[in-house]
Amino acid sequence: MAGGDKLPLLGLGTYKVKDPQTISAVIDVALSSGYKLIDTAAGYRNEALIGQALRELCPKHNLLPEEVFITSKLAPCDHGYEKVIAAYEKSLRDLGRPHPLDLYLIHWPGVQGKKREDPSNAALRRESWKAMEELYRRGKVKAIGVSNYTIKHLEELLQYAAITPAVLQSECHPFLRQADVRSYCAAHGIFFQAYSSLGTGDLLHNSTVEEMARKYGRSVAQILLRSDSKVQ
């Protein structure tokens, strides 16, 4: 990422995972497999459970909590300067992190409850980014970025940003390549990070990908993850 911080190549997404036993089990397997990135969000409502699982499991895997890269995200209902500051502090408390988060993202460009064409969306996006920059300047977070932004949103952001977002996180897989967005990010020093690389699981049974997996002697998941690891 810009600024010199390193983003692990693979991470564990935790969308829809809210059961304590399941969270503990999947994080245990992830850490034992060498994963060093856990991705969550205020909107997933599992930050406290993830924090608890990491505190319990890191010693088992001979890891310090700060050795696990944590990404969290601002909920769409929390746009606006003061709300961003408060939301970040709550995520930090829920995760039980005594030190800054590694990466904090604006989850969605739109504000919950507002129509897409509502002009206040843009004004609140601007307020939110100013708050993100303030968190970064104060050393509260190591890196800031955005998620689900289009090129139009990025162009708008770069007109007023004092700090360029380190990361854009967006859905990407062999059937949604996002080539134009990736090119834009590369041209502006923004690291493109893929999510839903397995197509939320649907692509694990795709006949084309299955054929490629047989051809190269790899699992379907390996083919999909390798594909996305080459997009940046």
Backbone torsions as a table, in degrees:
resi	resn	phi	psi	omega
1	MET	NA	159.8	173.9
2	ALA	-60.4	139.6	-177.6
3	GLY	99.6	-11.2	174.4
4	GLY	97.0	-12.5	178.1
5	ASP	-70.1	143.4	-178.1
6	LYS	-98.6	135.2	177.9
7	LEU	-104.5	120.4	178.9
8	PRO	-54.4	145.1	-175.3
9	LEU	-64.8	-41.4	-178.0
10	LEU	-119.5	144.7	178.1
11	GLY	-140.7	163.0	178.2
12	LEU	-98.2	116.5	173.7
13	GLY	-83.4	143.6	-174.1
14	THR	-122.9	20.6	178.1
15	TYR	-59.5	132.1	178.2
16	LYS	72.8	3.3	179.2
17	VAL	-96.6	106.5	-174.4
18	LYS	-125.0	-13.5	-179.2
19	ASP	-77.3	128.1	-176.5
20	PRO	-56.5	-42.0	-178.7
21	GLN	-66.6	-40.1	179.8
22	THR	-66.7	-44.1	178.9
23	ILE	-58.6	-47.1	-180.0
24	SER	-61.3	-42.3	-177.3
25	ALA	-66.2	-45.2	-176.3
26	VAL	-71.2	-36.3	177.8
27	ILE	-68.4	-37.8	177.2
28	ASP	-59.2	-47.3	179.3
29	VAL	-65.4	-41.5	-179.3
30	ALA	-61.4	-47.2	-179.4
31	LEU	-64.9	-39.1	179.4
32	SER	-68.9	-22.2	178.9
33	SER	-90.8	-0.8	176.5
34	GLY	98.5	4.1	177.7
35	TYR	-66.8	138.4	179.3
36	LYS	-127.3	14.7	179.3
37	LEU	-132.6	127.7	174.2
38	ILE	-118.6	125.6	-178.2
39	ASP	-108.6	124.3	178.5
40	THR	-136.6	-170.9	179.4
41	ALA	-165.7	153.1	176.4
42	ALA	-58.0	-37.6	-178.9
43	GLY	-69.1	-16.3	178.0
44	TYR	-78.4	-19.3	178.8
45	ARG	57.9	40.0	178.8
46	ASN	-135.5	11.2	-176.0
47	GLU	-60.3	-43.4	-178.5
48	ALA	-64.1	-39.5	179.8
49	LEU	-68.5	-37.1	177.6
50	ILE	-66.5	-43.4	177.5
51	GLY	-58.7	-43.8	179.1
52	GLN	-64.0	-43.7	-179.9
53	ALA	-62.8	-40.1	179.7
54	LEU	-66.8	-39.4	178.4
55	ARG	-63.3	-35.5	-179.1
56	GLU	-79.2	-34.4	-170.6
57	LEU	-95.9	-26.2	-178.4
58	CYS	-56.8	-45.1	177.8
59	PRO	-59.3	-36.6	179.4
60	LYS	-60.2	-34.5	-176.8
61	HIS	-102.4	17.5	177.7
62	ASN	55.6	42.2	179.7
63	LEU	-120.2	145.8	166.9
64	LEU	-86.4	145.7	-179.5
65	PRO	-52.5	-37.2	-178.0
66	GLU	-71.9	-8.6	176.2
67	GLU	-82.0	-9.5	177.0
68	VAL	-99.2	119.9	-179.1
69	PHE	-72.1	124.9	-178.7
70	ILE	-115.5	125.9	171.6
71	THR	-110.6	132.3	169.2
72	SER	-133.0	172.5	-171.1
73	LYS	-140.9	148.5	177.1
74	LEU	-73.0	131.3	177.9
75	ALA	-72.5	148.4	-179.8
76	PRO	-60.1	-20.3	179.0
77	CYS	-81.6	-5.1	-173.2
78	ASP	-112.3	21.3	174.7
79	HIS	-66.2	149.8	-178.6
80	GLY	114.3	144.5	-169.6
81	TYR	-52.5	-59.8	-174.9
82	GLU	-65.1	-37.3	-178.8
83	LYS	-68.0	-33.8	177.5
84	VAL	-63.9	-46.5	-179.0
85	ILE	-59.3	-46.1	-178.9
86	ALA	-66.6	-40.1	-178.9
87	ALA	-65.4	-40.2	179.1
88	TYR	-64.0	-45.1	-179.8
89	GLU	-61.4	-36.7	178.3
90	LYS	-67.0	-42.8	177.9
91	SER	-60.5	-41.9	179.7
92	LEU	-61.3	-44.1	178.9
93	ARG	-65.7	-45.9	-177.8
94	ASP	-61.5	-37.7	179.2
95	LEU	-78.1	-12.8	179.0
96	GLY	68.1	33.2	-177.7
97	ARG	-93.5	117.3	177.1
98	PRO	-80.5	-3.4	-178.9
99	HIS	-129.2	168.0	-174.7
100	PRO	-59.9	149.3	171.3
101	LEU	-67.7	152.1	-179.9
102	ASP	-72.9	-36.9	-177.5
103	LEU	-152.1	131.9	177.5
104	TYR	-126.9	128.2	-175.0
105	LEU	-119.0	148.4	163.5
106	ILE	-76.6	117.2	-169.6
107	HIS	-66.9	-45.4	-178.1
108	TRP	-139.1	146.1	-179.8
109	PRO	-71.9	-22.0	-179.2
110	GLY	-90.8	156.9	179.3
111	VAL	-97.8	132.5	-178.8
112	GLN	-56.0	131.0	177.3
113	GLY	90.8	-5.9	-180.0
114	LYS	-108.9	143.5	176.6
115	LYS	-69.8	152.8	-175.6
116	ARG	-57.1	-36.2	-175.9
117	GLU	-83.7	-2.5	179.9
118	ASP	-63.1	121.7	-177.6
119	PRO	-64.8	-19.3	179.5
120	SER	-69.2	-17.4	175.2
121	ASN	-58.1	-47.3	-178.1
122	ALA	-64.4	-41.6	179.9
123	ALA	-64.0	-40.6	-179.9
124	LEU	-72.9	-33.8	174.4
125	ARG	-59.5	-41.5	-179.3
126	ARG	-65.3	-45.3	176.6
127	GLU	-58.4	-43.7	-177.4
128	SER	-62.8	-42.0	-179.0
129	TRP	-67.2	-37.0	177.4
130	LYS	-61.5	-38.3	177.4
131	ALA	-67.5	-39.5	177.4
132	MET	-61.0	-43.3	178.4
133	GLU	-62.0	-38.6	179.4
134	GLU	-65.7	-40.7	176.4
135	LEU	-60.1	-41.6	179.7
136	TYR	-66.3	-45.4	-179.1
137	ARG	-61.7	-34.6	-178.6
138	ARG	-81.9	0.6	179.3
139	GLY	74.4	18.8	-179.4
140	LYS	-79.4	-23.5	-179.3
141	VAL	-142.1	145.6	-175.3
142	LYS	-79.6	-31.7	-179.5
143	ALA	-153.4	149.5	-179.6
144	ILE	-127.4	152.4	-179.9
145	GLY	-164.7	-164.3	-176.6
146	VAL	-135.8	164.5	-179.9
147	SER	-137.8	140.6	176.4
148	ASN	65.3	21.0	175.0
149	TYR	-81.3	141.0	172.3
150	THR	-88.8	174.8	175.6
151	ILE	-58.6	-39.5	178.5
152	LYS	-58.6	-44.0	178.9
153	HIS	-66.0	-39.7	179.7
154	LEU	-66.0	-41.7	177.8
155	GLU	-60.1	-43.8	177.4
156	GLU	-60.4	-46.8	-177.7
157	LEU	-61.4	-44.1	-175.6
158	LEU	-70.1	-14.4	176.8
159	GLN	-69.6	-29.6	-176.9
160	TYR	-122.3	-7.4	-176.3
161	ALA	-69.6	130.4	170.3
162	ALA	-82.7	-26.1	178.3
163	ILE	-122.2	121.4	177.8
164	THR	-68.5	135.8	177.2
165	PRO	-57.7	135.8	-179.5
166	ALA	-72.7	-30.2	-171.2
167	VAL	-141.1	141.7	161.0
168	LEU	-115.1	121.8	176.4
169	GLN	-103.6	126.7	-176.4
170	SER	-150.6	154.5	178.5
171	GLU	-62.9	134.6	-179.3
172	CYS	-158.4	132.4	176.3
173	HIS	-163.4	177.9	-174.1
174	PRO	-57.8	-18.9	-179.6
175	PHE	-106.2	6.2	173.4
176	LEU	-148.7	82.9	-167.9
177	ARG	-80.0	-24.9	178.4
178	GLN	56.2	39.2	-174.1
179	ALA	-60.7	-40.9	-178.2
180	ASP	-67.7	-39.9	179.0
181	VAL	-67.2	-41.8	179.1
182	ARG	-62.1	-41.6	179.0
183	SER	-64.2	-41.0	178.8
184	TYR	-62.7	-44.7	179.5
185	CYS	-61.9	-44.3	-179.6
186	ALA	-61.1	-37.3	-178.6
187	ALA	-72.5	-19.4	-175.1
188	HIS	-116.9	14.9	174.8
189	GLY	70.4	29.6	179.0
190	ILE	-108.9	125.8	-180.0
191	PHE	-76.8	127.3	178.6
192	PHE	-90.7	121.4	179.1
193	GLN	-115.7	126.3	-178.5
194	ALA	-84.3	142.6	165.9
195	TYR	-125.5	166.5	-175.4
196	SER	55.0	43.0	-179.7
197	SER	-62.3	-23.6	178.2
198	LEU	-96.7	11.5	-179.0
199	GLY	62.9	40.3	-173.8
200	THR	52.7	29.3	176.8
201	GLY	98.0	-19.9	-176.4
202	ASP	-63.9	-34.8	-175.2
203	LEU	-76.5	-9.9	178.1
204	LEU	-65.8	-16.8	-179.5
205	HIS	-119.1	19.7	178.6
206	ASN	-78.1	128.9	-173.0
207	SER	-64.2	-36.1	179.7
208	THR	-65.5	-44.8	-179.9
209	VAL	-69.1	-37.3	177.2
210	GLU	-61.0	-38.8	178.8
211	GLU	-65.3	-41.1	177.9
212	MET	-64.6	-38.7	179.4
213	ALA	-62.6	-42.0	177.6
214	ARG	-65.1	-41.2	-178.1
215	LYS	-60.7	-42.3	-174.4
216	TYR	-100.0	2.8	177.6
217	GLY	66.1	37.7	-179.5
218	ARG	-127.9	166.3	174.9
219	SER	-77.9	161.5	177.5
220	VAL	-60.1	-43.0	180.0
221	ALA	-61.0	-40.5	178.9
222	GLN	-62.2	-41.0	178.6
223	ILE	-62.1	-45.9	-177.8
224	LEU	-66.3	-43.6	-179.6
225	LEU	-68.3	-39.3	178.1
226	ARG	-63.8	-38.6	178.7
227	SER	-59.6	-46.0	-178.0
228	ASP	-75.1	-24.4	179.0
229	SER	-72.6	-9.8	-178.8
230	LYS	-104.2	5.4	-173.3
231	VAL	-78.4	-25.0	-176.2
232	GLN	-87.2	NA	NA
